[in-house]
C-alpha cells in the first residue's frame, strides 16, 4: 500500500465507489514504484464509463485497451 495517498486503500477496495477512486488515482497520478502493481485492466474496462480521468489519458487508454 502506498504511503502517499490520503486514504486507507483496503477500506476503499470494499466498495464500488472506492475501487473506482483507486483506479482513477492510479491512472491520473501513477503507481508508486515500490508497490510493483500494474493497472487493473479488467476493472478499468468494467468501470470505463464511470472513470473521471484526463481526456488525453482516456484517449490513449482507449487506443491501448480496445485498439481504437
C-alpha positions in Angstrom: 0.0 0.0 0.0 1.3 3.4 -0.9 2.1 5.9 1.8 1.5 8.9 -0.5 -2.3 8.6 -0.7 -4.6 10.1 1.9 -6.9 7.2 2.5 -6.9 3.6 3.6 -6.8 1.6 0.3 -8.0 -1.6 2.0 -11.2 0.1 3.2 -11.9 1.6 -0.3 -11.4 -1.7 -2.1 -14.6 -3.0 -0.4 -16.9 -0.7 -2.2 -17.6 0.0 -5.9 -17.0 3.7 -5.5 -13.8 3.0 -3.7 -12.5 0.8 -6.4 -13.3 3.5 -9.0 -11.4 6.1 -6.9 -8.3 3.8 -6.6 -8.3 3.2 -10.4 -8.7 6.9 -11.1 -5.7 7.7 -8.9 -3.6 5.0 -10.4 -4.3 6.4 -13.9 -4.1 10.1 -13.1 -1.1 10.1 -10.6 0.7 6.9 -11.4 1.6 3.8 -9.4 4.2 4.1 -6.6 7.2 2.0 -7.9 7.7 0.0 -4.7 4.1 -1.4 -4.9 5.1 -3.3 -8.0 1.5 -3.2 -9.2 0.0 -3.0 -12.7 -3.1 -1.2 -13.8 -6.1 -3.5 -13.3 -7.2 -3.8 -16.9 -10.2 -5.9 -16.1 -11.5 -3.2 -13.6 -10.7 -0.3 -16.0 -12.8 -1.9 -18.7 -15.6 -2.7 -16.2 -15.8 0.9 -14.8 -14.7 2.7 -18.0 -17.8 4.9 -18.3 -17.6 6.0 -14.6 -13.8 6.9 -14.5 -13.0 10.6 -14.2 -9.7 10.8 -16.0 -7.9 13.3 -18.2 -9.3 13.3 -21.8 -5.9 12.7 -23.3 -5.2 9.8 -21.0 -8.7 8.4 -21.8 -8.0 8.6 -25.5 -4.6 6.8 -25.0 -6.1 4.1 -22.8 -9.0 3.7 -25.3 -6.4 3.0 -28.0 -4.4 0.6 -25.8 -7.4 -1.3 -24.4 -9.6 -1.6 -27.4 -7.2 -0.8 -30.2 -9.4 2.1 -31.5 
